[in-house]
Amino acid sequence: MKGVRLPLFAVLFLLAAAVPPAGFAETESVDPDAWYGRMRLPWTPPARGFIRDWLILGEFPGPSAADKESNPAAAEAWFDADFLAEHGGETNIQPAEGMTHARADGSQTAWFQYQSDANIIDLRKILGRRPTDNAVAYAFTTVQRDQAGPATLGVGSDDGIMIWVNGRLVHNHIVGRAVKIDDDRVNIDFRQGENT
């Protein structure tokens, strides 16, 4: 997804559950011998269709809660701002680890690789001590498809979310909520090969 853009109006978690690629089995048959062998190895939770590998960029602070109340139009303009404009914008960005972006205060933030060991990504933890209230963060990944066709993307977020697939805005849901798996289900069209 190109620039899954996440406003962090309160505490933000990112959850993205992709429709499994063709041939993915919802349940797997278990060979008892293989199962025994796996039990002896360090446990790794199965992905089960959840996207676990991301490039993350964050965060771009927004107006305070008081400023949002006194000037809602400015708060809305901030949320609609394209913080990736210097590198192609939200529709054309091709991020790479280490690529930097300037914040309004003159500081910089850089894309970094993140592999989640859980289905929910807690940006409070991975952004360190940076503020996550009233902020926007981005996540980028690619999905490989053997053939073109429709799919459903299930996502959850702690507050609003915007999603681009292959440079096209496919979902824009400004909402205040706690994260829940598949709160939003978005019908999308994948092309054959790599999808961003």
C-alpha positions in Angstrom: 0.0 0.0 0.0 1.5 3.2 -0.9 1.7 5.5 2.1 -0.9 4.1 4.4 -1.3 7.5 6.0 -2.2 7.4 9.7 -3.4 10.3 11.7 -2.6 9.8 15.3 -5.2 12.0 16.9 -5.0 10.0 20.1 -3.0 6.8 20.3 -2.5 5.2 17.0 -2.0 1.6 16.2 -1.7 0.4 12.7 -3.3 -2.8 11.7 -3.4 -4.0 8.1 -4.8 -7.4 7.2 -4.4 -8.1 3.5 -6.4 -10.6 1.6 -4.1 -13.6 1.2 -2.6 -14.1 -2.2 -3.9 -16.8 -4.5 -3.2 -20.2 -3.1 -3.1 -19.1 0.5 -4.9 -21.6 2.8 -6.8 -20.3 5.8 -6.1 -23.5 7.7 -3.0 -25.6 7.3 -2.8 -29.3 7.7 -0.4 -30.3 10.4 1.9 -33.3 10.1 2.4 -34.5 13.7 6.1 -35.1 13.1 6.5 -31.6 11.6 4.5 -30.1 14.5 6.7 -31.8 17.0 9.8 -30.4 15.3 8.3 -26.9 15.2 7.7 -27.0 19.0 11.4 -27.3 19.6 12.1 -24.2 17.6 11.5 -20.6 18.9 7.9 -19.8 18.4 7.0 -17.4 15.7 3.3 -16.4 15.3 1.9 -17.1 11.9 1.0 -14.2 9.7 -2.4 -15.6 8.6 -2.7 -13.0 5.9 -1.5 -10.0 8.0 1.1 -7.8 6.5 4.2 -7.8 8.7 6.9 -6.1 6.7 6.7 -2.3 6.4 8.7 0.8 5.8 7.5 3.3 8.4 7.8 7.1 8.4 6.7 9.2 11.3 5.6 11.4 12.6 4.4 14.8 11.4 2.9 16.7 14.4 -0.4 18.5 13.9 -2.3 21.1 15.8 -3.0 20.7 19.5 -6.4 19.7 20.7 -7.1 23.4 21.7 -6.0 24.6 18.3 -8.2 22.0 16.6 -11.2 23.3 18.6 -10.5 27.0 17.9 -9.6 26.5 14.2 -11.2 23.3 12.8 -10.5 24.4 9.2 -6.8 24.6 9.9 -6.8 21.2 11.6 -8.6 19.7 8.5 -6.1 21.4 6.1 -3.2 19.9 8.2 -4.7 16.4 7.9 -5.2 16.8 4.1 -1.6 18.1 3.7 0.8 15.9 1.6 3.8 15.5 3.9 5.6 13.4 1.2 5.5 16.2 -1.5 9.3 16.6 -1.6 9.7 13.0 -2.9 6.8 12.5 -5.3 3.9 13.0 -2.9 1.5 10.4 -1.5 0.5 9.1 -4.9 4.0 8.7 -6.4 6.4 8.1 -3.5 8.9 5.2 -3.9 10.3 5.3 -0.4 13.6 3.6 0.6 15.1 3.0 4.0 16.8 6.2 5.1 15.0 8.6 2.8 14.3 11.7 4.8 11.5 14.2 4.9 11.4 17.7 6.4 8.9 18.5 9.1 7.3 22.0 9.5 9.6 22.7 12.5 12.7 22.1 10.4 13.5 18.7 11.9 13.7 15.6 9.7 12.3 12.1 9.9 13.4 9.1 7.9 11.8 5.9 6.5 12.9 2.8 8.4 12.3 -1.0 8.0 10.0 -2.6 10.5 9.0 -6.2 10.8 6.1 -6.8 13.2 5.9 -9.8 15.4 2.2 -9.0 16.0 -0.8 -8.3 14.0 -1.1 -4.8 15.5 1.7 -2.3 15.2 1.9 0.1 18.1 3.5 3.2 16.8 3.9 4.6 20.3 6.6 2.0 20.8 8.3 2.1 17.4 8.5 5.8 17.1 10.3 6.1 20.4 9.8 9.2 22.4 8.3 11.2 19.5 4.7 12.5 20.1 2.0 10.3 18.7 -1.0 12.5 19.7 -2.3 14.7 16.8 0.3 13.4 14.3 0.4 11.7 10.9 2.6 8.7 10.2 3.0 6.7 7.0 3.5 3.0 6.3 4.5 1.5 2.9 4.6 -2.1 1.7 4.2 -4.1 -1.5 2.0 -7.1 -2.2 2.9 -9.6 -5.0 0.0 -11.1 -7.0 0.2 -13.9 -9.5 -2.7 -12.4 -11.4 -4.7 -9.2 -11.5 -8.0 -9.1 -9.8 -10.2 -7.8 -7.1 -9.4 -8.2 -3.4 -10.6 -7.0 0.0 -8.2 -5.2 2.3 -9.2 -5.3 6.0 -7.7 -2.6 8.2 -8.1 -1.2 11.6 -6.7 2.0 13.1 -6.8 3.9 16.3 -8.4 7.0 14.8 -8.4 7.9 11.1 -6.7 6.3 8.2 -6.1 6.9 4.5 -4.9 4.2 2.1 -3.4 4.4 -1.4 -3.1 1.4 -3.6 -0.8 1.7 -6.7 -0.9 5.5 -6.4 -4.7 5.8 -6.1 -6.5 6.9 -2.9 -8.9 4.0 -2.2 -9.9 4.7 1.4 -10.2 7.9 3.5 -11.9 7.4 6.9 -11.6 10.2 9.4 -12.9 8.8 12.7 -12.2 8.6 16.4 -12.0 5.0 17.6 -9.9 2.3 19.2 -8.1 -0.2 17.0 -10.1 -3.3 16.0 -9.2 -6.0 13.4 -11.0 -5.3 10.1 -12.9 -2.3 11.3 -12.8 -1.1 7.7 -13.0 -3.4 4.7 -12.0 -1.9 1.4 -12.6 -3.4 -2.0 -9.5 -2.9 -4.2 -8.1 -4.1 -7.6 -4.7 -5.6 -7.7 -2.6 -5.7 -10.8 -0.4 -8.7 -11.7 3.0 -8.5 -10.1 4.0 -5.9 -7.5 1.4 -3.7 -5.9 2.2 -0.8 -3.7 
